[in-house]
Amino acid sequence: MEKHHTSGPAPHYTLGLEKVEIDDVLDACGVVGAVLKAVAPDLNTRSAARLLAEATRLEYHNEPLTRSILVEVARALQRRETQ
């Protein structure tokens, strides 16, 4: 079994029709973690999702790809709350 090792730029991943840089995904995950850590323990998942959506609208309005990733995370949190 051959193993091929490549060097060069990080691979591109796709979400829908967009190409996504791995750094954008990692940045989005970092923001999600920071927001969720800041949320008081008595808040439910829906409140955390709302807070995340509001934060992304204000802080990432000039970064549409990062914002769309974070919005999808917020929607997933809301769906999880309703299950």
C-alpha positions as CSV (number, residue, x, y, z in Angstrom):
1,M,0.0,0.0,0.0
2,E,1.6,3.2,-1.1
3,K,1.4,6.4,0.9
4,H,1.6,9.7,-0.9
5,H,2.7,12.7,1.1
6,T,2.2,16.1,-0.4
7,S,3.3,19.5,0.6
8,G,1.9,22.9,-0.3
9,P,-1.2,24.8,0.5
10,A,-3.9,23.4,2.8
11,P,-6.6,21.6,0.9
12,H,-9.9,23.2,0.1
13,Y,-13.1,21.9,1.5
14,T,-16.5,22.6,0.1
15,L,-19.8,23.5,1.9
16,G,-22.5,23.7,-0.7
17,L,-21.1,25.6,-3.7
18,E,-18.5,27.5,-1.8
19,K,-14.8,26.6,-1.4
20,V,-13.8,26.8,2.2
21,E,-10.3,27.5,3.6
22,I,-9.6,25.3,6.6
23,D,-8.5,28.5,8.5
24,D,-12.0,29.9,8.1
25,V,-13.5,26.7,9.6
26,L,-11.0,26.8,12.5
27,D,-11.7,30.5,13.1
28,A,-15.4,29.8,13.1
29,C,-15.0,27.0,15.6
30,G,-12.9,29.2,17.8
31,V,-15.6,31.8,17.9
32,V,-18.3,29.2,18.6
33,G,-16.2,27.9,21.5
34,A,-15.6,31.3,23.0
35,V,-19.3,32.3,22.8
36,L,-20.5,29.0,24.3
37,K,-18.0,29.3,27.1
38,A,-19.2,32.9,27.8
39,V,-22.8,31.8,28.1
40,A,-24.1,31.4,31.6
41,P,-24.8,27.8,32.6
42,D,-28.5,28.6,33.1
43,L,-29.1,29.6,29.5
44,N,-30.4,26.9,27.2
45,T,-29.2,25.9,23.7
46,R,-31.6,28.2,22.0
47,S,-30.3,31.2,23.9
48,A,-26.7,30.3,23.0
49,A,-27.7,30.0,19.3
50,R,-29.3,33.4,19.4
51,L,-26.3,35.0,21.1
52,L,-24.0,33.3,18.5
53,A,-26.1,34.7,15.6
54,E,-26.1,38.2,17.1
55,A,-22.3,38.1,17.6
56,T,-21.6,37.0,14.1
57,R,-23.8,39.6,12.6
58,L,-21.9,42.4,14.4
59,E,-18.3,41.0,14.2
60,Y,-18.2,39.2,10.9
61,H,-20.3,41.4,8.6
62,N,-17.4,41.8,6.2
63,E,-16.4,38.1,6.2
64,P,-19.4,36.3,4.6
65,L,-17.9,32.8,4.5
66,T,-17.0,32.8,8.2
67,R,-20.4,34.4,9.0
68,S,-22.3,31.7,7.0
69,I,-20.4,28.9,8.8
70,L,-21.3,30.4,12.1
71,V,-24.9,31.0,11.1
72,E,-25.2,27.3,10.2
73,V,-23.8,26.4,13.6
74,A,-26.4,28.6,15.2
75,R,-29.2,26.9,13.2
76,A,-27.9,23.5,14.1
77,L,-28.0,24.5,17.8
78,Q,-31.6,25.6,17.4
79,R,-32.6,22.4,15.6
80,R,-30.9,20.4,18.4
81,E,-33.0,22.3,21.0
82,T,-36.3,21.4,19.2
83,Q,-35.5,17.7,19.0
